[in-house]
């Protein structure tokens, strides 16, 4: 007997689209511009969206930041999105754009590998999930790290040569404008600088001057709020005397790029009469003496701070900072006073116990 079987039609199974993102970074230390960053973002956005097998997951871009992962907000956001399953493939221009520290690079790539996320390095033509991907990354990342060190040393050499010639490396100074050759006084801002110095010598704190400038609607160099931190920086800046002290800070590590104060590790350069003064050297030195005097007095020297008989007298036996008075509240009773180590009060690591006032 003839048997007839029906063959059901089957629709072709389309391959699942991969969620693809790109990471771009432009480093200021190589003279790249933000235009270059815009070009990278535009290129990757177009490149990903043209591929029908890919689903666009975005472009993450950090501007003018060094190649370490701890200070790159977009890089960290990209890693978080990988952990949330939002990305399958990351495209990036090169190893040096992704990271310059070999250990940091391998840790990141291995973490992404555990998540099933592939990283493709365009310049080196490396796929992190391939069999020889990690070996090639180790070798090339070492070269990239050495290149970064060499580049950093070349930049430092160029900056130090400028210092030897009496040329600064920082040009954004409130009260002045840089014309390409020297600092030129900006008259309206110069008035504020003189006010800040006069206030301090007349006994006002930086906080009190901050309030005064806010009432006067005076803005900072960047157009924002004029903070007491900016006021203190002005009081310590010798450039207002028409002189310059060069190489006050330096960067010892090309990976972290963190500046530290130069306490004699490197030579400094004193440049006299390099530009027009806003205040006299005598006034500046008086302010430095007053800063030192107030530092000795501690919180008692600042009228903006409420002080008591124990202020600056209770010292932490662990970190050496002063204890500060703080209010606490109970569920049933009224608030009570406690003395807390200043380090611990800021949420930093110090295990000293609080001291109740009563």
C-alpha positions in Angstrom: 0.0 0.0 0.0 1.4 3.4 -1.0 2.3 5.7 1.9 2.4 9.4 1.6 4.1 11.6 4.1 3.8 15.4 4.3 7.0 17.3 4.4 6.5 20.6 6.3 8.2 23.7 4.9 10.9 25.1 7.1 11.8 28.7 7.1 15.5 29.4 6.9 17.1 30.1 10.3 18.7 33.5 10.3 21.9 33.7 12.3 21.5 35.6 15.6 22.9 39.0 15.4 26.0 39.7 17.5 25.8 42.8 19.7 28.9 44.8 18.7 30.4 47.9 20.3 33.6 49.9 19.8 36.0 51.6 22.1 37.9 54.7 21.1 40.4 56.9 22.9 42.5 59.9 22.0 45.5 60.8 24.1 46.5 64.4 24.6 50.1 63.5 25.2 50.5 62.6 21.5 48.9 65.8 20.3 45.7 64.2 19.1 42.7 66.5 18.8 39.0 66.1 19.7 38.3 66.2 16.0 40.2 62.8 15.8 37.9 61.5 18.5 34.8 62.5 16.6 36.2 60.9 13.4 36.7 57.6 15.3 33.2 57.6 16.8 31.7 58.3 13.3 33.8 55.6 11.6 32.9 52.9 14.1 29.2 53.8 14.2 29.0 53.5 10.5 31.1 50.4 10.2 29.1 48.4 12.7 25.7 49.4 11.4 26.6 48.5 7.8 27.2 44.8 8.9 23.8 43.0 8.7 25.1 40.3 11.1 25.8 42.8 13.8 23.5 44.7 16.1 24.8 48.2 17.0 25.6 48.4 20.7 27.2 51.8 20.8 30.6 53.5 20.8 32.4 54.2 24.0 34.9 57.0 23.8 37.2 58.6 26.3 38.8 62.0 25.4 42.3 63.0 26.3 42.8 60.4 29.0 45.9 58.2 29.5 45.6 54.5 28.8 44.9 53.2 32.3 41.5 51.7 33.1 41.0 53.2 36.5 40.4 56.7 35.3 38.4 56.1 32.1 34.7 56.5 32.8 33.5 55.3 29.3 35.8 52.3 29.5 34.4 51.3 32.9 30.9 51.8 31.6 31.7 49.5 28.7 32.9 46.8 31.0 29.7 47.1 33.1 27.6 46.7 30.0 29.6 43.6 29.0 28.8 42.1 32.5 25.1 42.9 31.8 25.2 40.9 28.6 24.7 44.0 26.3 27.9 43.4 24.3 29.2 40.3 22.4 32.1 41.9 20.5 34.3 45.0 21.1 36.1 46.6 18.3 39.1 48.8 19.0 41.9 50.5 17.0 44.9 49.0 18.8 46.3 47.6 22.0 47.7 51.0 23.0 44.2 52.5 22.7 42.7 49.7 24.9 45.5 49.7 27.6 49.2 50.3 27.9 49.8 48.2 30.9 50.4 44.6 30.0 49.0 43.2 33.3 46.0 45.5 33.1 45.3 44.5 29.5 45.5 40.7 30.1 43.3 41.0 33.3 40.7 42.9 31.3 40.8 40.6 28.3 40.6 37.4 30.5 37.6 38.9 32.4 35.9 39.6 29.1 36.7 36.1 27.8 35.0 34.6 30.9 32.0 36.6 29.9 32.2 35.3 26.4 33.0 38.8 25.0 35.4 39.0 22.1 37.8 41.9 21.6 39.1 42.6 18.1 42.3 44.7 17.8 42.2 46.3 14.3 45.9 47.4 13.9 47.4 44.1 15.3 44.7 41.9 13.6 44.1 40.0 16.9 41.0 38.2 18.1 41.1 37.8 21.9 39.1 34.5 21.7 41.4 32.8 19.1 43.8 30.1 20.2 46.9 32.3 19.9 45.2 35.5 20.9 46.5 35.8 24.5 50.0 34.9 23.5 50.1 37.6 20.8 48.5 40.1 23.1 51.1 39.5 25.8 54.0 40.1 23.4 52.5 43.1 21.6 51.2 44.7 24.9 54.8 44.6 26.2 56.0 46.4 23.2 53.1 49.0 23.5 54.0 49.5 27.2 57.7 50.2 26.3 56.6 52.5 23.5 54.5 54.4 26.0 57.4 54.7 28.4 59.7 56.0 25.6 57.1 58.5 24.4 56.6 59.7 28.0 60.3 60.2 28.4 60.5 62.2 25.2 57.7 64.5 26.3 59.3 65.0 29.7 62.6 65.8 28.0 60.9 68.4 25.8 59.1 70.0 28.8 62.3 70.2 30.8 64.1 71.9 27.9 61.4 74.5 28.0 61.9 74.9 31.7 65.6 75.5 31.2 64.7 78.2 28.7 62.3 79.8 31.2 59.2 78.8 29.4 56.2 77.5 31.4 54.1 74.3 30.6 50.9 75.6 32.1 49.1 78.6 30.6 45.7 78.8 32.3 46.2 81.3 35.1 43.4 83.5 36.5 44.3 87.1 36.0 46.4 86.5 32.9 46.1 85.4 29.3 48.9 83.7 27.4 49.7 85.4 24.0 52.1 82.7 22.8 55.2 84.3 24.3 54.3 85.6 27.8 51.4 86.2 30.3 49.4 89.4 29.7 47.4 90.9 32.6 43.6 90.7 32.2 42.6 93.9 34.1 39.2 92.9 35.5 40.5 89.6 36.8 43.6 91.3 38.2 41.3 93.4 40.4 39.9 90.2 41.9 43.3 88.7 42.4 44.4 91.9 44.4 41.1 91.6 46.4 41.8 88.0 47.3 45.3 88.9 48.6 44.1 92.0 50.5 41.3 90.0 52.1 43.7 87.3 53.3 46.1 89.9 54.8 43.1 91.6 56.5 42.2 88.4 58.3 39.5 86.9 56.1 39.5 83.2 55.3 39.2 81.7 51.8 35.7 80.7 52.7 34.7 84.2 53.5 36.2 85.5 50.3 34.3 82.8 48.4 31.0 84.1 49.8 32.0 87.7 48.8 32.9 86.7 45.2 29.6 84.8 44.9 27.7 87.9 46.0 29.7 89.9 43.5 28.8 87.4 40.7 32.5 86.8 40.0 33.2 83.6 38.1 36.3 81.4 38.0 38.7 81.1 35.1 36.4 78.4 33.6 33.2 80.4 34.1 32.0 78.4 37.1 31.7 78.9 40.8 34.8 80.5 42.4 35.6 78.0 45.1 37.7 78.4 48.2 40.1 75.8 46.8 40.7 78.1 43.7 41.2 81.0 46.1 43.9 79.1 48.1 45.6 78.1 44.8 45.8 81.8 43.8 47.3 82.8 47.2 50.1 80.2 46.7 50.8 81.1 43.0 54.1 83.0 42.6 53.2 84.0 39.0 51.2 87.0 40.3 54.6 88.6 41.4 55.8 88.6 37.7 58.1 85.7 38.4 57.8 81.9 37.8 58.9 78.8 39.6 59.0 76.0 37.1 58.8 72.2 37.7 57.0 72.4 41.0 55.4 69.0 40.2 56.4 66.1 38.1 55.1 62.7 36.9 57.3 59.8 37.9 55.2 57.0 36.5 54.2 56.9 32.8 51.4 54.4 33.6 49.5 56.2 36.4 50.3 59.7 35.1 49.9 61.0 38.6 51.6 64.3 39.5 53.6 64.6 42.8 55.2 67.6 44.4 58.9 68.2 43.5 60.6 68.1 46.9 64.1 68.2 45.5 63.9 65.0 43.3 64.4 67.2 40.2 65.8 70.7 39.6 63.5 73.7 39.7 63.9 76.9 37.7 63.2 80.4 39.0 62.4 82.9 36.2 62.6 86.5 37.3 60.6 89.4 35.6 59.1 87.0 33.1 55.8 89.1 32.8 53.9 92.0 34.4 53.2 91.6 38.1 49.7 91.9 39.6 50.9 92.0 43.2 54.3 92.8 44.7 56.8 90.1 45.8 56.6 91.6 49.3 52.8 91.1 49.5 53.2 87.5 48.2 55.8 86.7 50.9 53.6 88.3 53.6 50.7 86.0 52.5 53.0 82.9 52.6 54.0 83.8 56.2 50.4 84.2 57.1 49.5 80.9 55.5 52.2 79.2 57.6 51.0 81.0 60.8 47.4 79.9 60.2 48.5 76.4 59.5 50.2 76.3 62.9 46.9 77.5 64.6 44.9 74.9 62.6 41.1 75.4 62.7 41.4 78.2 65.2 42.8 80.4 62.4 39.7 80.1 60.3 36.8 82.3 61.5 34.5 80.4 59.2 34.9 77.2 61.3 33.0 76.8 64.6 35.7 75.9 67.2 35.7 74.8 70.8 38.1 74.2 73.6 39.2 70.8 72.2 39.5 71.8 68.6 42.9 70.7 67.1 43.9 69.3 70.5 42.7 65.7 70.2 45.0 63.8 67.8 44.4 60.4 66.3 47.0 57.9 67.5 46.7 55.9 64.2 46.8 58.5 61.4 47.8 61.7 63.2 44.8 63.8 62.1 42.8 65.9 64.5 39.5 64.8 65.9 36.4 66.8 64.8 33.2 67.5 66.6 30.1 65.9 65.1 26.4 65.6 66.0 24.6 62.3 66.3 21.0 61.6 66.9 19.2 58.9 68.9 15.8 57.5 68.2 14.3 58.5 71.5 16.6 61.2 72.9 17.9 64.4 71.4 21.1 64.7 69.5 24.5 64.2 71.2 28.0 65.2 70.4 30.9 62.9 69.3 34.5 63.6 68.4 35.6 61.7 65.3 38.9 61.2 63.6 39.0 63.5 60.5 40.2 60.7 58.3 37.4 58.4 59.5 34.8 61.2 59.2 35.7 61.5 55.5 35.0 57.7 55.0 38.7 56.9 54.6 40.5 54.0 56.3 41.2 54.7 60.0 40.0 52.3 62.7 40.1 54.7 65.7 37.0 54.8 67.8 34.8 57.8 68.3 34.9 59.7 71.6 31.6 60.7 73.2 31.6 64.3 74.5 29.6 63.4 77.6 
